[in-house]
Amino acid sequence: MASEALCAEAAGGSLQNIKVNLGLALCYHELGEHETAISFCEVVLRSDRQSAGVHEIKAKAERALGKLENAIRTMKRGVLYEDLWGEGHR
């Protein structure tokens, strides 16, 4: 699949790549491509679990796919890892 190749190519730990991948995850989620959105979220999470919003986007995509238990687990992780009330959160 082309999106998997794009995910693999975009993987990287730099802050710029994290922001790009998070933006792509959001775009794919909004387009209804939830599996691809989750893939991009996982790329971000491998680089930085504390990226603001990544858990929320992943959970929304999981919920849209009917994977409610996964969505709940993802949001619980978000509470643990993200600085929800700090400057970095949108």
N, C-alpha and C positions, 0 to 999 in steps of 0.2 A: 504494500500500500504506500502511496506517495507520502501520506501524512506521517507514517512511521519513519520513513527516510528523512523527512524534514525534522522530526523530533530528534533523531540520532545526530543529525548535522548541527542542530541548534544547541545540543547539550554542551554545557560548559559552566564553569563556576564563577565567571566574572559577573559583577553587578549588572552590567549592561545586558548580558545574556539572560540573566534572571528576569529582568524587567521585560525584555522582549518575549521570553517564553511565557511569562505571566499574562502579558497582553494578548498573545496568541491563544492561550487557554481561554481567556474571557471571550475573545472573538468567536472561537469555535463553539463555545457553549451557547452564545447568543444565536449562532447559526443553526443550532440543533445538532451539531456534530459532537455529542457528549463524550463518546469514547476517545476522540482525538483531544478534546479539552482535558480529560483526565490524564492522558499521556503527557501532555505538556505540563500539567500540574506536578506529575511525578518527576519530571525532569527538574523542575524548580525545587521540589522537596529534597531531591538527592543532593542538590547544591546548598540549599539553605532552608531549613525547616521553619525559620522565623520570618520568612518573607510575608509581609502584610497582605492578607486577602487570599492567599493560595489555598488555604483549607476551605474557605467559604466557597470559592469557585468550584473546587473539586467536589465538595459536598452537594452543591446545587446540581452539578452534572450527574452525580450518582443518584440523587433523588429523581431527576428527570428520567433516568433509566429504570426507575423502580427499585433501586438498590438502597432501601431505606436504612437497613442495618449498617451498611457501609457508610452512608451519609452521616449517620449519628456518630459512628466511630471517628470519622474524619473531623467532625466539628469538635469532638472531645479532645482530639489531638491538637486542634487549633487553639483551644483554650490553654493547653499546656505549653505550646511552643511559641505562639505569636504574642507580641507585646500589644495586646488589644487596646490598651488605654494610653500608649505612648505616642511619641511624635510620628513614628513610622507608619502608623495605621491610618488609613484614609478615612 
